[in-house]
Amino acid sequence: MDKGVIDFILARRDTDRGLTMKVGKAMPPEKGEYKPYPEAFTFKKLLLHAVEWEATVCGRITTGKWDFKEFSDEGLSLAAVLELTEKITAEGSEVLKNLAPEKWEEMVDLPWGGSQPVYGLLFGVLEHEVHHRGQLYVYLRMNGIVPPQYE
């Protein structure tokens, strides 16, 4: 895959993750347990869930096996969840920035059937995060907080 395209994808990922982190930091620490209805994720859990798919995909890239990551927010403060999210981000950055250009086009079998190139999985990672960041925006608004501006 062309290095310019890879650099663009990685820059977009970094911009998106930066905004997700700003959204996470916009919620007051005492509101980390907020959820709009009983069955919903807490704000903290939703923030972690937004980045779980990247951890899963990066694990698949490095090990060749699917191991679905699910991080618990139980017993963690919002600050601790933000730290964990930053750790997940750093680990993902290492994997993605060190991925050889030809690996981006490597086909990966999907656990639910079919296959797609690694870059397709990364587009799914971005889509997943943006989807859940939108939910986090709603959580902020429901608490009277103006969310960070989209970049």
Buried (B, 14 or more C-beta within 10 A) or exposed (E): BEEEEBEEBBEEBBEBBEBBBBBBBBBEEEBBEBBEEEEEBBBBBBBBBBBBBBBBBBBBBEEEEBEEBEBEBEEBBBEEBBEBBBEBBEBBBEBBEEBEEEEBEBEBEBEEEEEEBBBBBBEBBBEBBBEBBEBBBEBBEEBEBEBBEEE
